[in-house]
């Protein structure tokens, strides 16, 4: 059966419901924001009053994880409900999703939803846009969310909400470019965002240098987080005026960790854990903190289930609806994540279960210093200065560590920053073997692989400057899973 025929079959199988019967859905995605940089997750400096209010009246997921701490692989994973290596070339930054794989917004659109994307897109497909083999349209409306004086990706969110067709349920993919580096919020600041953050008030994690430049860098980052929060508040107000807030499921999350050393691209919580707030007055039984382990590949089947649309076999996630009914419910025992090429050659895998995180590194000779925009930052430069002076703490030195351990094991409850590696310790040997076995099983069942010729560094590791194309190793390069046709494998592995 061709994919287009499958879509038509889905339409015929989907019962026609009125707009009032099925919930509206909005997915707010921040760009490069760590989970603990919101007030509702304990940050005492970053101002996020609107997200905090949604969390108070909804669910705050305390164990929500990304599948990749890298922009387009993370977003592609969310939109398909699949692990990055099961999306084809999209396992790596800036690369397209295999054309035969369905995106959940196009399934919503086929079942009668009005769909819109406003802001950062960063998802593409190998399928042609027109003619034979063209993929169905995922969004009725697309814009980049920018306007004069606001390049943060959220300038049109209220307009899209206000001008939507009123006779259909809607799904909005609202994706800011806050807080990607460039810090344009500083120069575009408006008084209704409140005062700018003061460098003296920021929370400096132990793996950064606590100095004036780094604090200023973090303050500018916090300003981006607050501006993202402000525009969420405007959309919530618009929904209230339209009397649609009660039956609108709102998710708030980010695509990866903050663009600072030992965060973005990392498999540790600073890179891979995401804030995830769900607000739906009509459908969430009791507000509070949800301890259930969840993966972002669970969003697609959740939304499709709510829309009473068939969840395709290609989706490897599970529905979060039991958690909406009971915040103590458990929907999965394990969550897996990947570290693939993002500016620099890398191949790492991780699994989370209970209180533990296990990381497996298949390129241990290479440092995990972070993406090129982080390497060019003042925060990274100040760590380099400490390195040259021989004054790095153990936490800071991990930014440059090479070779890295092949296996890392952490108790994330006792060690929230993952600074004490338990791998190889007699007292933790049993859990290490158990989690290592789960990674082996997951990689085998989902068709993951460790190609010999992975995409190489395209930026200098010290300066962050681009490497000229004629100085790069000659291809072809293989993305993980490509040699095993993993984009044709639907098996989810352990859950």
N, C-alpha and C positions, 0 to 999 in steps of 0.2 A: 504494500500500500504506500503510495507516495505521501509526502508530508502534507501537501495541499489537500489531498483527499481525506487524510486523517483529520485535518482541521474542519472540513465540511462535515465529516461524520460526527465530530465533537459537537458542532452546532446542532445537528439533528438530535443528539442524545441529551443535550442540555435543556432542561425544562425552562420555559420562559417565565421569569419572575418579574414582578413590578420593582421599580427602583427602591421602594420602601422595604421590600423583603430582604434584599441583599445589602450588606454594609458597603459604604464607601471605604476606600483605603488610601492612606497617604504614607509614603516612605520618605522620611527626611534623612539624607545621608550627608554627614560632614566629611570634609576632605582632610585626612591626616590629623585626627584628634584622638588622643589616648583615652581609655575608659575612665581614668581617675581625674580627668580635667573638667568635670561637671560638678556643680554643687551637690546634687543628689547622690553622688558617689563619694562624697566626703572631702572634696576640694574646698578649702576654706577661703580661697582667694578668687578663683575664676567665677564670674557672675553668670549664672544661667537660670534666672528666675522662671522663665516660661517652661523650660524642660523640667525643672524641679517641680513645678506645679502639675505637669502631666504625670510625673512619677508619683507624686502624692496621691493622685486620683486614679492611678492605673497600676501597672506592674513595672517594677524595676528588676530586670534580670541581672543577677549578680554573677552568673557563670555563663556568659555568652561569648562565643569565640568565632573569629573569622577563619576562613580557610586559607587566606593569603594576606600578608601585611604589605600589599602592593596594589596600587590603584586599580588598574584595569583587570588584572586577574581576580581581585576581590569582587568587583562589581559584576564581572562576567559570571562568577560563581553564584552570586546572589540571584541574578536574572534567570539562570538556567536550573538552579537547584542542584548543581553538580560540583564535584571537586575540580580544582584548576586543571590537573593533568587529564581529566576526563572531558575537557572542553576543547581539546585539540591544541593548536598553537597558542590559544589564549592563556595557557599556563604561564606565559611570560608577558612582561609589560608591553603594552601597545600592540599586541597581536590579536587576530580575530578568532572568534568562536567558530567552530565547525558548522557549516551551513545547514546541516540536517537537524540540528538540535533546537527544540522549541524554547522560546522565552516566555516566561509566565505572563507578561503584559499582553502579548499577542493572543494568548489563550483567553485572557479576560476580555479583550476587545472582541474576539470571536463570539463570546457568550453574552455580549450586549453592553459591556462597560465602555464608557468614554475614558480614554487613556491619554495621559500627557506626560512629557518629560520636560522639565524646565531647569536649566543649570548645566552642570558638567555631565557629559554623556560618557565618553571614553569606552564605549562598547561597540564592536563591529562584528561582521559576519563574513565568512568566505562565500556565502551564497550571493548570486547576482541580485542587484536591486530591481532589475526589470527582466522581462522575458521568461523563457523556460527555466525552471528551477529557482525562480525568485522566491524569497521568503515572504511570508505574510507580514503586514505592517504591524509593528508592536505598539506604536503610539500614533494617535490621531493628531496630536500637536507636539511639536518639538521646538524649543528655543534655548538659547545659551544662557538665559537668565541675567544678561548684562544690560546696563543702560548707562547713560552719562552720569558719572559720579558714583557709580556702584558696579564694580566688576566682580562682585562676590558670588554671582550665580543665582542670587535669590531675588533679584529686582522685580521679576514678573510673577512671583508665586501668588500674590493676592489677586492679580489681574486674571491669571489662569483659573483660579478658584471662583472668581466672580463671574467670569464669562463662559463657564462650562455649560453644556446643554443641561437643562433642568429636568429632562424626562428620562435620564439614564443614571444608574450608579456610576461612580467614577473611581479611577485609580490614578494617583499622581506620584510620579517619581521626581521628588524635589531634591536636587543635589547641588549643594553649594560648592564653591571652590575655596571657601574658608574651611580649614586654616592651612592651605597650601602656602609654601614659602613664596615670598614676594611682599608679604605683609601689607597689602594694599589698603586694609582697613584703617591703618594709621593715618594715611593721607586722605581718606574719604570719610573720616569720622563725623558723625552727626550727634548733636546734643541729646537727642532722644535715645541714644544707646546708653546714656549715662556717662560717668567719668571714665577716662582711660585707666587701665590698670597701672599701678605703680610698681616699678622694679623691686622695691623693698618688700612688697607683699607676696611675691610669687613663691610657689613651692618648688624648690630645687631638688630634683631626685639625686640619690647618692652617686650615680654614675656620671653626673655633670659637675663642672667646676662652679663653685659658688663665688662668682665674681661679678662686678658691675655689668660687663658686656653680656654675659650669659643671662643675668637677671633682666636686662633690657630686652634681650631676644625672647625670653619667655613671656614678658609683659606684652610684647607685640603679638605673640601667639595667642595669649589670653584674649586680647582685643578681638581677634578673628573669631574665637569661640563665642564671645558675647554677641558679636554681630549676627552670627548664625542663629543664636538663641532668639534675638530680637525679631527676626523675620518669621521664625516659627510662631512666635506670639501673635504676629499680625495675621497669619493664616488661621490660627485658632479663633481669634476675634471674628474674622470673616465667617467662619463656620458657625459660630454662635449666632451671628446676625441672620444667617440663612436657616437657622434651626436645624443644622445638619451635624452638629458636634456629637450628639448622643449616639448616632449610628455611623460614626466614622472611626475606623480603626486607624490609629496613628502609631507608626513606629519611628523612633529616633535612634540613630546609630552613626557609625563612621566606617569608612572603608579600610582604614589602617591606623596605626599609632602615629603619635606626633612626629614631625620631621626633624627630630633631634637625634644625636648619637644614642645607640642602644635602644631604639624604639622602632620607628618605621622600618619595615622589611624583616624585623626580628621575629623568631618563633616564641620568644618569651612574652609574658603578659603585657609588657610595655609596648609591644608591637602588635600582638595577635588578639588580646582581649579587647572586646568592644563594649562600650555602654550600649544597652538596649532597653529602651523604655517603650512600653505598649500602653496605649490609652484608648479605651473603648467603653464608655459608660453603659451602653446597652448590652455588651457582650462579655465583659470581665466581671466575674461574680463578686470578687472581693479584692480591693486594692491592697498592695503591699509588696514586699520583696519576694522574688521568685528564686529559689535556690536550684531549680532544675538546670541541669547542663543542657545547653542548646548550641547549635551551630547555625550560621547564617544560611546554610543550604536548607534549613527548615522553614525559612520565610516563604519561599515559593509554594510548597504544598499547603502551608497554612492559609495563605491568601486564596489559593484556588479552591480549597475545601470550603472556605467561607462563602465564596462566590458560587458554590454548588456547580463547579466545573470539574471535569475529570482530571485527576492528577496523572500526567503521562508517566509511563514506565521509565523514561529517561531520568527522572528526578530522583536523586539519592537521599534527599532529606526526609524528615518525618514531620507531621503536623504538630504545632504547638497548642492546638485547641484544648487538650486536656489541662494544660497549665492555666488557660483562661478560666476554666471551670473550677480548678483547685490549684492554688499557687504552690502547693506541696507536691504536686504530681511529678513523676519522672517520665521523660519521653526517650531518653538515651542515656547510656552508661559511659560512652566514650565520644570524644570529639577529636578529629584529625585536622592538621594544618600543614601547609607547604611553604618552603622558602626556595623559590626559583629565581632565575635571572631577573634582576632589576638594576640596571646600570652596570652591575658586576656579576661575574660568574658565581653561581651558588647552587647548592642542592642540599636541602635539609628537610626533615620530616619530624612531626611531633604528634604526640597523643596525650590527651588529658583524660584522667579518670579519678574520681574521688578527690583526694587532696593533692594528687601528684601530676606532674608534668614530666614527660620524658622526651628528650630531643635527640635525634639521630642526625649526624652530620656526615654527608657523603663527599664533601670537599673540605676535609679538616685542615688542609694546608693553607686555606685562605681565611683572612680576617672577615668578620661581620661588622664592618665599621659603619654601615648605613648607606643610604643612597647618595648620589652625587650632590643633590641640593643640600643635604645635611652636612656633607663633607666640606662644602663651601661656606658653611655658616660660622659666625663668630663663636658659637658654643663649641664647635669642633676645633676651631683654631686654638682656642684657649686650652683645650685638652692636649693638643699637640705641643703647646708651650710647656705644659706640665710634664709631658713625656720627655721632652728634650732636657728638662731640668731634673729628671729623675724623681718627680714628686707626685706621681699618680697613686691614688689609692687603689686597692684591689678591684673595687667596683668600676672605677674609671679605666683601669688598665684593660678590662675585658673588652672595651671598644676596639682595641688594637690587637687583641690576642691572636697569635698565629704561631704555630698551629693551634687549632682549637681542639677540645676534647671530641672524640668520636661519639661519645654518649654523655648526655647530661641528664641528671635526675634531680627534681626539686620537690619539696613539700611546699606547695604554694600558700597553704594556710599559715604555716610557721615562718615561711621565707617569701614574703610577698614580692620582693624585687628579684628573686631567684639569683642569689649571690653565693649560696653554699651548695656545691655539687655533691650529691649523695651517691653518684654512680661509683660502683666498685666497693662500696662499704658493705661489710658483712650483714649489718642490721637491716639494710634495705635491698639485699640481693633478690629476695623473692618478688617484691614489687617491680624491680628492674627487669627481671626475666619475664614477668607477666606482661608488662607494657611493651617490651621489645618484641615479644611474640605477637602482640596485637598489631604493631606496625608491620611486621613481616606478613601477617595474614591480610591486612588491609591493602598493602602494596600489591600482593599477588592477586587478590580477588578483583581489584579495581584496575589492574593493568598498568600500574605505575612502573617506571623503569629509571635506570641511572645511566643515561647515554654517555659514551666516552667523550664525544665532542659536543659539549654544551655551549650555549652562546657565551662568548668571551667578554671580558671587561671592555666597555666602550668609553670609560672615563678613568682618569688617573686616580689611584686610590688615596694619594696624599693631597693633591691639589683640588680634585673634583673637576678638573678641566677635561673637555671632550678630547678623545684620542682621534686623530685624523683617520679617515676611512682607509687610506692606503697603508696605514701602520697596523691595521687589525689583522689577525690570523684569517686565512682564507677558509670559507665554509666548504660544504654545507654543515650547519649545526642542527642538532636534533633536540627537540623539546621533550621533557619527560613524558613518557607514555606514548609518544608518537610512533616508536618502533613496535609497539604492541597494539596499535589501533585502539587505544584506550578511549577515544571519543565514541567508539561503538559499543563500549562496555557499560551496562547499566547497574551491575552489581555494586551495592554500596559498601560492602565490607562490614566489619563489626559495627554495631550501633548500640 
